[in-house]
């Protein structure tokens, strides 16, 4: 900043040319012209007002037009948010509501989601999965249950949600079942295929007990009844790998949203 002040003094007080200023200060011609032009744009010549110190001069000369320091609204710990989202039935909406309850001046929900999405993109890169139409049907039980009220007695029963999602289109079928046992698992599949009016090449379930008897990356054990269903309809069962949530990204998204 001392050299910038000297450039301005020699230019405006002594009236030296650009070449002479360059020789006197050792500053290149391009830099001299840049300093002088920036000072002219913001209305600074010589002498520089004493209230403008080096930091103030630097900020005036080199801050782009329209620049602002950014939002000062409080932000959550995105690492904790990311970990919380792995828990059953936890959504961004719930975490945002908790954040706003603590910080009433915090960001709105849409901005909260944008900021989280931008943070998440900085995590380890992964290859985008592309699905072929009719290739895979992702199936799973949703994380929580839903209350079903008997209109005659008023009794409340908890129902489990079965979700089936086509990989290419994300076209989704959902059905409430009383349990997550094998009969309900098979029955929900039959209804899903009837609803879709077609059969995929493969179903991709999680390693739940009703469908998979032996989780394995290379030779998973498929329940015999479930395998009979696959043989009858002509599709193959491809269980998601254990502790590999990206294998069932679409189904996980739909079940968490429901």
C-alpha positions in Angstrom: 0.0 0.0 0.0 3.0 2.3 0.5 3.9 2.0 -3.2 0.3 2.6 -4.2 0.2 5.8 -2.2 3.5 6.9 -3.8 2.1 6.1 -7.3 -0.9 8.4 -6.6 1.3 11.1 -5.1 3.7 11.2 -8.1 0.8 11.1 -10.6 -1.5 13.7 -9.1 0.9 16.0 -7.0 3.9 16.0 -9.3 2.2 15.3 -12.6 4.7 12.6 -13.7 4.0 10.4 -16.7 3.3 6.7 -16.3 6.9 5.9 -17.5 8.4 8.3 -15.0 6.3 6.9 -12.2 7.4 3.4 -13.2 11.1 4.4 -13.1 10.7 6.2 -9.7 8.7 3.4 -7.9 9.8 0.2 -9.7 6.2 -0.6 -10.3 5.2 -2.0 -13.7 3.4 0.0 -16.3 0.3 -2.1 -16.1 0.1 -1.9 -12.4 0.6 1.9 -12.3 -2.3 2.3 -14.8 -4.5 0.0 -12.8 -3.9 1.8 -9.5 -4.5 5.2 -11.1 -7.7 4.1 -12.9 -9.1 2.4 -9.8 -8.5 5.5 -7.7 -10.1 7.7 -10.4 -13.2 5.5 -10.5 -13.8 5.8 -6.7 -12.9 9.5 -6.7 -9.6 9.4 -4.9 -6.7 11.6 -6.1 -4.1 13.3 -3.9 -3.8 14.0 -1.1 -5.6 11.0 0.2 -7.9 11.9 3.1 -6.2 11.2 6.5 -9.1 9.2 7.7 -8.4 6.5 5.0 -5.7 4.2 6.4 -4.0 1.5 4.4 -6.7 -1.1 5.1 -9.4 1.3 4.1 -7.6 2.3 0.9 -7.1 -1.3 0.0 -10.7 -2.1 0.6 -11.9 0.8 -1.6 -9.5 0.1 -4.4 -9.8 -3.7 -4.7 -13.4 -4.6 -3.5 -15.5 -5.5 -6.6 -18.6 -3.4 -7.2 -21.6 -4.9 -5.6 -19.5 -7.1 -3.3 -21.0 -7.8 0.1 -19.4 -9.7 3.0 -22.1 -12.4 2.9 -24.9 -13.5 5.2 -24.3 -13.2 8.9 -27.2 -15.6 9.7 -26.2 -18.5 12.0 -25.5 -21.8 10.3 -25.8 -25.3 11.8 -22.9 -27.8 12.0 -23.5 -29.4 8.6 -21.5 -32.5 9.7 -24.0 -33.1 12.5 -26.9 -32.5 10.1 -25.5 -35.0 7.7 -25.2 -37.6 10.5 -28.7 -36.9 11.8 -30.2 -37.6 8.4 -28.9 -41.2 8.6 -31.3 -41.8 11.5 -34.7 -43.3 10.9 -37.5 -40.8 10.0 -35.2 -37.8 10.3 -35.6 -35.3 7.4 -34.2 -31.9 6.5 -37.5 -30.3 7.4 -37.2 -31.6 11.0 -33.6 -30.5 11.4 -34.5 -27.0 9.9 -37.3 -26.6 12.4 -35.0 -27.5 15.3 -32.5 -25.0 13.9 -35.0 -22.2 13.6 -36.4 -22.9 17.1 -32.9 -22.2 18.4 -32.1 -19.4 15.9 -35.2 -17.4 15.0 -33.2 -15.2 12.6 -31.8 -18.3 10.7 -32.3 -19.1 7.0 -35.6 -20.1 5.5 -36.2 -23.8 4.7 -35.3 -23.5 0.9 -32.1 -21.7 1.6 -31.2 -24.2 4.4 -31.6 -27.0 1.9 -29.5 -25.2 -0.7 -26.7 -24.6 1.8 -26.7 -28.2 2.9 -26.7 -29.4 -0.7 -23.7 -27.2 -1.5 -21.9 -28.5 1.6 -22.6 -32.1 0.7 -21.1 -31.7 -2.8 -17.8 -31.1 -1.1 -17.8 -34.6 0.3 -16.0 -37.5 -1.5 -17.0 -37.6 -5.1 -19.1 -40.6 -6.3 -19.9 -41.8 -9.8 -23.5 -41.0 -10.9 -25.6 -44.1 -11.4 -27.6 -44.2 -14.6 -30.6 -46.6 -14.7 -32.1 -48.1 -17.8 -35.9 -48.0 -18.1 -37.5 -51.2 -16.8 -34.1 -52.5 -15.6 -34.4 -52.3 -11.8 -37.1 -52.0 -9.2 -35.9 -50.8 -5.8 -38.0 -52.2 -2.9 -37.9 -51.6 0.8 -40.0 -50.9 3.9 -40.3 -47.3 4.9 -38.5 -46.4 8.1 -41.5 -45.6 10.3 -45.1 -46.8 10.7 -48.4 -45.0 10.0 -51.5 -45.1 12.3 -54.6 -46.7 10.8 -57.9 -46.0 12.7 -60.7 -48.5 12.7 -63.8 -46.3 11.9 -66.1 -48.7 13.8 -64.1 -49.1 17.0 -61.7 -46.2 16.9 -58.9 -48.6 17.7 -55.5 -47.5 16.3 -53.3 -50.0 14.5 -49.8 -49.3 13.3 -49.2 -50.2 9.6 -45.9 -50.6 7.8 -45.2 -48.9 4.4 -43.9 -51.0 1.5 -42.3 -48.8 -1.2 -41.2 -49.9 -4.7 -39.4 -47.4 -7.0 -38.4 -47.8 -10.7 -34.8 -46.8 -11.1 -35.0 -44.8 -14.4 -38.2 -42.8 -13.8 -38.5 -42.9 -9.9 -42.1 -43.9 -10.5 -43.2 -45.1 -7.1 -45.7 -47.5 -5.6 -46.5 -47.5 -1.9 -48.8 -49.8 0.1 -49.6 -50.1 3.8 -49.2 -53.6 5.3 -49.8 -54.8 8.9 -46.4 -56.4 9.2 -43.0 -56.8 7.6 -43.3 -60.6 7.5 -42.8 -62.8 4.4 -46.5 -63.0 3.4 -46.9 -59.2 3.4 -43.5 -58.9 1.6 -44.6 -61.2 -1.2 -48.2 -59.8 -1.4 -46.9 -56.3 -1.7 -44.6 -57.3 -4.5 -47.5 -58.9 -6.4 -49.6 -55.8 -6.0 -46.7 -53.5 -7.0 -46.1 -55.5 -10.3 -49.8 -55.4 -11.0 -49.9 -51.7 -10.4 -46.9 -51.1 -12.7 -48.4 -53.4 -15.3 -45.0 -55.0 -16.0 -42.0 -56.8 -14.6 -38.5 -55.3 -14.2 -35.4 -57.3 -15.0 -34.3 -57.1 -11.4 -35.6 -56.2 -7.9 -33.1 -54.6 -5.5 -34.2 -55.1 -1.9 -32.4 -54.3 1.3 -31.0 -57.2 3.3 -34.2 -57.6 5.3 -35.0 -61.0 6.8 -38.3 -61.6 4.8 -36.4 -61.5 1.5 -32.7 -62.3 2.2 -31.6 -65.1 4.4 -27.8 -64.6 4.0 -26.4 -61.2 3.2 -23.3 -61.5 1.0 -21.6 -59.4 -1.6 -21.0 -62.4 -3.9 -23.5 -65.2 -3.0 -26.5 -63.7 -1.1 -29.0 -66.2 0.2 -32.5 -65.4 -1.1 -35.6 -66.6 0.7 -37.0 -69.6 -1.1 -40.5 -68.1 -1.4 -39.1 -64.8 -2.6 -37.0 -66.7 -5.2 -40.1 -68.6 -6.3 -41.8 -65.3 -6.8 -38.9 -64.1 -8.9 -38.9 -67.3 -11.0 -42.6 -67.1 -11.6 -42.5 -63.4 -12.8 -39.1 -63.8 -14.5 -36.9 -61.3 -12.7 -33.7 -61.7 -10.7 -33.2 -60.6 -7.1 -30.1 -58.4 -6.6 -29.8 -57.5 -2.9 -28.1 -54.2 -2.0 -24.6 -54.7 -0.5 -24.3 -54.6 3.2 -23.4 -51.1 4.5 -23.5 -49.7 0.9 -26.4 -47.1 1.0 -25.6 -45.9 -2.4 -26.8 -49.2 -3.9 -30.3 -48.2 -2.9 -30.2 -44.4 -3.1 -33.5 -44.0 -4.8 -35.4 -46.3 -2.4 -33.8 -44.7 0.6 -34.8 -41.3 -0.6 -38.4 -42.3 -1.1 -38.7 -44.1 2.2 -37.2 -41.3 4.2 -39.5 -38.8 2.4 -42.6 -40.9 3.2 
